[in-house]
Amino acid sequence: MPRCPLTIYAGGLFVCRVDQLAKSPGEFDWLSQLSQSLARLPDMNDRSLLADRAANIWSSFQRNVEPLARGATIVPAPEIRFDQIGGLVSPKDEILTYAYAQTSPDVYGRWGTFPPSAMLMIGRRGSGKSLLAEALAARTETAFVRVDVPRMVLDVIHGVPKIGELIQGWSAALDEMPPVTVFFDELEFSRAHDMGDRAGELPTGPIMDLLFELIDRSLAISDCLVIASTSHPDTLPEAFLSPGRFERVVEVNPLFPDDVIAALRIHAGEAESRAKRSIFGEFDWKGIVDNTREPSIGDWVRILHAVLRQKARLDAAGENPEQVTEEDFTREISRFRQANTRIRSDGGNYL
Protein backbone atom coordinates (compact mmCIF):
# COMPACT_ATOMS: atom_id res chain seq x y z
CA MET A 1 0.00 0.00 0.00
CA PRO A 2 1.49 3.40 -0.91
CA ARG A 3 2.35 5.82 1.84
CA CYS A 4 -0.27 8.56 2.32
CA PRO A 5 0.92 12.05 3.31
CA LEU A 6 -2.05 12.43 5.70
CA THR A 7 -2.40 15.27 8.20
CA ILE A 8 -5.05 15.36 10.92
CA TYR A 9 -6.10 18.77 12.23
CA ALA A 10 -8.19 19.71 15.26
CA GLY A 11 -11.88 19.07 14.69
CA GLY A 12 -11.22 15.88 12.77
CA LEU A 13 -10.24 17.45 9.44
CA PHE A 14 -8.21 15.09 7.25
CA VAL A 15 -5.99 16.62 4.55
CA CYS A 16 -3.87 14.82 1.95
CA ARG A 17 -1.26 16.38 -0.32
CA VAL A 18 -2.79 15.55 -3.72
CA ASP A 19 0.44 16.20 -5.58
CA GLN A 20 2.09 13.41 -3.61
CA LEU A 21 -0.53 10.73 -4.30
CA ALA A 22 0.32 7.80 -6.58
CA LYS A 23 -0.98 8.13 -10.15
CA SER A 24 -1.92 4.47 -10.72
CA PRO A 25 -5.68 3.81 -10.15
CA GLY A 26 -4.89 0.56 -8.36
CA GLU A 27 -2.86 2.43 -5.82
CA PHE A 28 -5.92 4.32 -4.59
CA ASP A 29 -7.26 1.23 -2.75
CA TRP A 30 -6.05 2.73 0.50
CA LEU A 31 -8.41 5.69 -0.09
CA SER A 32 -11.39 3.36 -0.26
CA GLN A 33 -10.27 1.60 2.90
CA LEU A 34 -9.76 4.91 4.67
CA SER A 35 -13.20 6.11 3.61
CA GLN A 36 -14.83 2.95 4.91
CA SER A 37 -12.99 3.26 8.23
CA LEU A 38 -14.04 6.88 8.67
CA ALA A 39 -17.65 5.99 7.90
CA ARG A 40 -17.62 3.60 10.85
CA LEU A 41 -16.38 6.26 13.30
CA PRO A 42 -18.93 7.78 15.73
CA ASP A 43 -20.49 11.08 14.79
CA MET A 44 -18.91 12.92 17.73
CA ASN A 45 -16.90 15.13 15.36
CA ASP A 46 -20.08 16.10 13.54
CA ARG A 47 -21.77 17.02 16.81
CA SER A 48 -18.71 18.95 17.93
CA LEU A 49 -18.68 20.93 14.70
CA LEU A 50 -22.42 21.67 15.01
CA ALA A 51 -21.90 22.78 18.61
CA ASP A 52 -19.07 25.12 17.57
CA ARG A 53 -21.21 26.53 14.79
CA ALA A 54 -24.14 27.13 17.16
CA ALA A 55 -21.88 28.84 19.69
CA ASN A 56 -20.29 31.10 17.07
CA ILE A 57 -23.60 32.15 15.52
CA TRP A 58 -25.23 32.87 18.87
CA SER A 59 -22.20 34.69 20.28
CA SER A 60 -22.04 36.93 17.23
CA PHE A 61 -25.74 37.74 17.53
CA GLN A 62 -25.44 38.34 21.27
CA ARG A 63 -22.53 40.74 20.90
CA ASN A 64 -24.53 42.87 18.48
CA VAL A 65 -27.63 43.12 20.67
CA GLU A 66 -27.02 44.47 24.16
CA PRO A 67 -30.31 43.28 25.74
CA LEU A 68 -29.08 39.71 25.27
CA ALA A 69 -25.68 40.24 26.84
CA ARG A 70 -26.81 38.93 30.23
CA GLY A 71 -30.30 37.68 29.52
CA ALA A 72 -29.47 34.69 27.34
CA THR A 73 -26.82 32.00 27.47
CA ILE A 74 -26.01 29.05 25.24
CA VAL A 75 -24.81 25.54 26.04
CA PRO A 76 -23.64 24.35 22.61
CA ALA A 77 -23.53 20.64 23.55
CA PRO A 78 -25.56 19.97 26.72
CA GLU A 79 -24.75 16.76 28.56
CA ILE A 80 -27.31 16.51 31.39
CA ARG A 81 -29.00 13.10 31.35
CA PHE A 82 -32.43 12.31 32.71
CA ASP A 83 -30.93 9.77 35.09
CA GLN A 84 -28.95 12.61 36.68
CA ILE A 85 -32.21 14.23 37.81
CA GLY A 86 -33.78 12.68 40.87
CA GLY A 87 -37.41 11.55 40.71
CA LEU A 88 -39.85 13.59 38.59
CA VAL A 89 -41.02 10.50 36.70
CA SER A 90 -44.13 12.07 35.21
CA PRO A 91 -42.47 15.31 33.98
CA LYS A 92 -39.60 13.28 32.51
CA ASP A 93 -42.10 11.17 30.57
CA GLU A 94 -43.72 14.32 29.18
CA ILE A 95 -40.36 15.78 28.17
CA LEU A 96 -39.33 12.53 26.46
CA THR A 97 -42.60 12.54 24.52
CA TYR A 98 -41.83 16.05 23.30
CA ALA A 99 -38.27 15.00 22.43
CA TYR A 100 -39.62 12.75 19.69
CA ALA A 101 -40.67 15.88 17.81
CA GLN A 102 -36.97 16.24 17.04
CA THR A 103 -35.69 12.66 17.08
CA SER A 104 -38.63 10.75 15.51
CA PRO A 105 -41.12 13.26 14.09
CA ASP A 106 -42.79 10.66 11.84
CA VAL A 107 -44.03 8.63 14.80
CA TYR A 108 -46.75 11.17 15.52
CA GLY A 109 -48.15 10.77 12.03
CA ARG A 110 -48.43 7.02 12.48
CA TRP A 111 -50.92 7.73 15.26
CA GLY A 112 -52.79 10.43 13.41
CA THR A 113 -51.52 13.30 15.53
CA PHE A 114 -48.70 15.82 15.68
CA PRO A 115 -46.27 17.05 18.35
CA PRO A 116 -47.25 19.96 20.60
CA SER A 117 -46.06 23.29 19.32
CA ALA A 118 -44.34 24.04 22.63
CA MET A 119 -44.31 22.95 26.26
CA LEU A 120 -44.74 24.94 29.47
CA MET A 121 -43.48 23.64 32.82
CA ILE A 122 -45.04 24.97 36.01
CA GLY A 123 -43.73 24.47 39.54
CA ARG A 124 -41.97 26.22 42.40
CA ARG A 125 -38.41 27.38 41.98
CA GLY A 126 -35.85 24.71 42.69
CA SER A 127 -38.08 21.86 41.51
CA GLY A 128 -35.94 20.89 38.50
CA LYS A 129 -37.53 22.76 35.57
CA SER A 130 -34.28 24.13 34.18
CA LEU A 131 -32.57 20.76 34.44
CA LEU A 132 -35.44 19.08 32.57
CA ALA A 133 -35.22 21.67 29.80
CA GLU A 134 -31.47 21.14 29.39
CA ALA A 135 -31.93 17.36 29.51
CA LEU A 136 -34.40 17.73 26.62
CA ALA A 137 -31.71 19.48 24.60
CA ALA A 138 -29.14 16.81 25.50
CA ARG A 139 -31.52 13.99 24.57
CA THR A 140 -32.25 15.55 21.17
CA GLU A 141 -28.58 16.53 20.63
CA THR A 142 -29.49 20.16 20.05
CA ALA A 143 -27.83 23.31 21.29
CA PHE A 144 -29.48 24.79 24.39
CA VAL A 145 -30.34 28.48 24.61
CA ARG A 146 -31.65 29.62 27.99
CA VAL A 147 -33.42 32.97 28.07
CA ASP A 148 -33.56 34.41 31.58
CA VAL A 149 -36.76 36.35 30.91
CA PRO A 150 -36.72 38.69 33.96
CA ARG A 151 -33.11 39.65 33.37
CA MET A 152 -33.67 40.14 29.64
CA VAL A 153 -36.67 42.36 30.42
CA LEU A 154 -34.54 44.60 32.63
CA ASP A 155 -31.84 44.82 29.98
CA VAL A 156 -34.39 45.51 27.26
CA ILE A 157 -35.74 48.46 29.23
CA HIS A 158 -32.27 49.99 29.13
CA GLY A 159 -31.71 49.10 25.49
CA VAL A 160 -34.95 50.16 23.83
CA PRO A 161 -33.29 51.54 20.66
CA LYS A 162 -32.05 48.00 19.87
CA ILE A 163 -35.39 46.21 20.17
CA GLY A 164 -35.79 46.10 16.37
CA GLU A 165 -32.32 44.62 16.00
CA LEU A 166 -33.12 42.06 18.68
CA ILE A 167 -36.29 40.85 16.93
CA GLN A 168 -34.77 40.70 13.46
CA GLY A 169 -31.49 39.19 14.64
CA TRP A 170 -33.35 36.58 16.70
CA SER A 171 -35.00 35.05 13.65
CA ALA A 172 -31.85 35.26 11.56
CA ALA A 173 -29.69 33.60 14.23
CA LEU A 174 -32.11 30.73 14.94
CA ASP A 175 -32.67 30.14 11.24
CA GLU A 176 -28.93 29.87 10.62
CA MET A 177 -28.14 27.74 13.65
CA PRO A 178 -28.13 23.94 13.74
CA PRO A 179 -31.10 22.37 15.59
CA VAL A 180 -31.65 24.18 18.88
CA THR A 181 -33.80 24.05 22.00
CA VAL A 182 -34.87 27.47 23.30
CA PHE A 183 -35.88 27.68 26.96
CA PHE A 184 -37.79 30.76 28.16
CA ASP A 185 -37.16 30.66 31.90
CA GLU A 186 -39.85 32.37 34.02
CA LEU A 187 -42.44 33.82 31.67
CA GLU A 188 -44.20 35.58 34.53
CA PHE A 189 -41.38 38.11 34.75
CA SER A 190 -43.28 40.64 36.84
CA ARG A 191 -43.36 38.24 39.82
CA ALA A 192 -39.65 37.42 39.70
CA HIS A 193 -37.47 38.56 42.58
CA ASP A 194 -35.05 40.12 40.11
CA MET A 195 -37.59 42.90 39.56
CA GLY A 196 -37.95 44.03 43.16
CA ASP A 197 -39.85 47.30 43.45
CA ARG A 198 -39.43 47.99 39.73
CA ALA A 199 -42.12 45.48 38.75
CA GLY A 200 -44.90 48.05 39.06
CA GLU A 201 -43.06 50.47 36.77
CA LEU A 202 -42.58 48.06 33.88
CA PRO A 203 -44.23 48.80 30.52
CA THR A 204 -45.98 45.43 30.65
CA GLY A 205 -47.85 45.69 27.34
CA PRO A 206 -44.82 46.34 25.10
CA ILE A 207 -42.74 43.76 27.00
CA MET A 208 -45.44 41.12 26.50
CA ASP A 209 -45.55 41.97 22.79
CA LEU A 210 -41.78 41.47 22.59
CA LEU A 211 -41.98 38.12 24.39
CA PHE A 212 -44.76 36.87 22.12
CA GLU A 213 -42.75 37.98 19.10
CA LEU A 214 -39.65 36.08 20.21
CA ILE A 215 -41.68 32.97 21.08
CA ASP A 216 -43.63 33.01 17.81
CA ARG A 217 -40.48 33.52 15.76
CA SER A 218 -38.84 30.60 17.58
CA LEU A 219 -41.85 28.40 16.83
CA ALA A 220 -41.61 29.33 13.16
CA ILE A 221 -38.15 27.69 12.90
CA SER A 222 -38.54 24.05 11.86
CA ASP A 223 -35.52 22.72 13.78
CA CYS A 224 -36.28 24.60 17.00
CA LEU A 225 -37.85 23.06 20.11
CA VAL A 226 -39.48 25.63 22.40
CA ILE A 227 -40.01 25.07 26.11
CA ALA A 228 -40.72 27.50 28.94
CA SER A 229 -41.29 27.64 32.69
CA THR A 230 -42.97 29.68 35.38
CA SER A 231 -43.19 29.52 39.13
CA HIS A 232 -46.32 31.70 39.09
CA PRO A 233 -48.91 30.00 36.86
CA ASP A 234 -51.79 31.61 38.74
CA THR A 235 -51.03 35.03 37.24
CA LEU A 236 -49.59 33.97 33.88
CA PRO A 237 -51.49 35.65 31.01
CA GLU A 238 -53.66 33.19 29.09
CA ALA A 239 -52.24 34.41 25.79
CA PHE A 240 -49.19 32.21 26.43
CA LEU A 241 -51.48 29.18 26.26
CA SER A 242 -53.27 30.14 23.05
CA PRO A 243 -53.29 27.61 20.16
CA GLY A 244 -49.94 27.39 18.45
CA ARG A 245 -47.98 28.49 21.51
CA PHE A 246 -47.60 26.50 24.74
CA GLU A 247 -50.16 23.82 24.05
CA ARG A 248 -48.87 21.35 26.62
CA VAL A 249 -48.63 22.28 30.31
CA VAL A 250 -46.55 20.02 32.56
CA GLU A 251 -46.56 20.27 36.33
CA VAL A 252 -43.12 19.77 37.88
CA ASN A 253 -44.06 18.88 41.43
CA PRO A 254 -41.54 16.61 43.20
CA LEU A 255 -43.05 13.83 45.27
CA PHE A 256 -42.13 14.06 48.93
CA PRO A 257 -40.00 12.44 50.19
CA ASP A 258 -39.14 10.02 47.35
CA ASP A 259 -37.98 12.55 44.74
CA VAL A 260 -35.95 14.49 47.31
CA ILE A 261 -34.20 11.29 48.45
CA ALA A 262 -33.50 10.29 44.84
CA ALA A 263 -31.93 13.68 44.14
CA LEU A 264 -29.78 13.57 47.28
CA ARG A 265 -28.52 10.08 46.44
CA ILE A 266 -27.57 11.20 42.94
CA HIS A 267 -25.69 14.26 44.18
CA ALA A 268 -24.02 12.33 47.00
CA GLY A 269 -22.85 9.75 44.46
CA GLU A 270 -21.51 12.46 42.16
CA ALA A 271 -19.67 14.07 45.08
CA GLU A 272 -17.98 10.77 45.91
CA SER A 273 -17.11 10.31 42.25
CA ARG A 274 -15.40 13.72 42.21
CA ALA A 275 -13.64 13.01 45.51
CA LYS A 276 -12.66 9.52 44.31
CA ARG A 277 -13.42 8.07 47.74
CA SER A 278 -16.28 7.30 50.10
CA ILE A 279 -17.29 10.45 52.01
CA PHE A 280 -20.75 9.48 53.26
CA GLY A 281 -21.29 7.00 56.07
CA GLU A 282 -24.35 4.81 56.53
CA PHE A 283 -27.34 7.01 55.82
CA ASP A 284 -31.03 6.92 56.53
CA TRP A 285 -31.96 9.47 53.88
CA LYS A 286 -35.64 9.04 54.61
CA GLY A 287 -35.08 9.82 58.27
CA ILE A 288 -33.20 12.99 57.33
CA VAL A 289 -35.81 14.23 54.87
CA ASP A 290 -39.08 13.07 56.44
CA ASN A 291 -39.49 15.79 59.03
CA THR A 292 -38.35 18.70 56.86
CA ARG A 293 -40.83 19.66 54.16
CA GLU A 294 -39.92 23.32 53.70
CA PRO A 295 -36.87 23.01 51.39
CA SER A 296 -37.27 22.47 47.66
CA ILE A 297 -35.10 19.90 45.91
CA GLY A 298 -32.81 22.79 45.00
CA ASP A 299 -32.55 23.75 48.66
CA TRP A 300 -31.75 20.15 49.65
CA VAL A 301 -28.92 20.01 47.13
CA ARG A 302 -27.56 23.28 48.52
CA ILE A 303 -27.78 21.85 52.05
CA LEU A 304 -25.80 18.78 50.93
CA HIS A 305 -23.06 20.95 49.44
CA ALA A 306 -23.03 23.16 52.54
CA VAL A 307 -22.31 20.06 54.63
CA LEU A 308 -19.49 19.05 52.27
CA ARG A 309 -17.98 22.56 52.34
CA GLN A 310 -17.96 22.49 56.13
CA LYS A 311 -16.02 19.22 55.96
CA ALA A 312 -13.61 20.81 53.48
CA ARG A 313 -13.03 23.74 55.86
CA LEU A 314 -12.20 21.37 58.72
CA ASP A 315 -9.89 19.41 56.41
CA ALA A 316 -8.07 22.59 55.39
CA ALA A 317 -7.59 23.45 59.07
CA GLY A 318 -5.94 20.08 59.63
CA GLU A 319 -8.72 18.67 61.84
CA ASN A 320 -9.11 15.37 59.92
CA PRO A 321 -12.93 15.35 59.74
CA GLU A 322 -14.76 12.03 59.60
CA GLN A 323 -17.24 10.96 56.94
CA VAL A 324 -20.46 12.92 56.56
CA THR A 325 -23.05 11.84 59.13
CA GLU A 326 -26.75 12.36 59.66
CA GLU A 327 -25.87 14.75 62.50
CA ASP A 328 -24.03 16.96 60.00
CA PHE A 329 -27.23 17.24 57.97
CA THR A 330 -29.31 17.94 61.10
CA ARG A 331 -27.06 20.87 62.00
CA GLU A 332 -27.17 22.28 58.48
CA ILE A 333 -30.97 21.97 58.31
CA SER A 334 -31.17 23.98 61.53
CA ARG A 335 -28.99 26.67 59.94
CA PHE A 336 -31.22 26.65 56.87
CA ARG A 337 -34.36 27.14 58.96
CA GLN A 338 -32.76 29.90 61.00
CA ALA A 339 -31.62 31.74 57.87
CA ASN A 340 -35.10 31.47 56.38
CA THR A 341 -36.55 33.28 59.36
CA ARG A 342 -34.36 36.28 58.51
CA ILE A 343 -34.29 36.28 54.71
CA ARG A 344 -36.89 35.33 52.15
CA SER A 345 -36.18 32.23 50.08
CA ASP A 346 -38.24 30.73 47.28
CA GLY A 347 -36.46 27.49 46.60
CA GLY A 348 -33.11 28.36 45.07
CA ASN A 349 -32.01 26.33 42.09
CA TYR A 350 -31.88 22.59 41.56
CA LEU A 351 -28.18 22.36 40.64
Stockholm file with secondary structure:
# STOCKHOLM 1.0

chainA/1-351         MPRCPLTIYAGGLFVCRVDQLAKSPGEFDWLSQLSQSLARLPDMNDRSLLADRAANIWSSFQRNVEPLARGATIVPAPEIRFDQIGGLVSPKDEILTYAYAQTSPDVYGRWGTFPPSAMLMIGRRGSGKSLLAEALAARTETAFVRVDVPRMVLDVIHGVPKIGELIQGWSAALDEMPPVTVFFDELEFSRAHDMGDRAGELPTGPIMDLLFELIDRSLAISDCLVIASTSHPDTLPEAFLSPGRFERVVEVNPLFPDDVIAALRIHAGEAESRAKRSIFGEFDWKGIVDNTREPSIGDWVRILHAVLRQKARLDAAGENPEQVTEEDFTREISRFRQANTRIRSDGGNYL
#=GR chainA/1-351 SS CCCCCEEEETTTEEEECGGGSCSSGGGGHHHHHHHHHHHTSCTHHHHHHHHHHHHHHHHHHHHHCGGGTTTEEEESSCCCCGGGSCSCHHHHHHHHHHHHHHHCTHHHHHTTCCCCSCEEEECCTTSSHHHHHHHHHHHTTCEEEEEEHHHHHHHHHTTGGGHHHHHHHHHHHHHHSSSEEEEEECSCGGGSTTTGGGGGGSCHHHHHHHHHHHHHHHHTSTTEEEEEEESCGGGSCGGGGSTTSCCEEEECCCCTTHHHHHHHHHHHHHHHHHHTSCCBCSCCHHHHHHTCCSSCHHHHHHHHHHHHHHHHHHHHTTCCCCCBCHHHHHHHHHHHHHHHHHSCCCCCCCC
#=GC SS_cons         CCCCCEEEETTTEEEECGGGSCSSGGGGHHHHHHHHHHHTSCTHHHHHHHHHHHHHHHHHHHHHCGGGTTTEEEESSCCCCGGGSCSCHHHHHHHHHHHHHHHCTHHHHHTTCCCCSCEEEECCTTSSHHHHHHHHHHHTTCEEEEEEHHHHHHHHHTTGGGHHHHHHHHHHHHHHSSSEEEEEECSCGGGSTTTGGGGGGSCHHHHHHHHHHHHHHHHTSTTEEEEEEESCGGGSCGGGGSTTSCCEEEECCCCTTHHHHHHHHHHHHHHHHHHTSCCBCSCCHHHHHHTCCSSCHHHHHHHHHHHHHHHHHHHHTTCCCCCBCHHHHHHHHHHHHHHHHHSCCCCCCCC
//
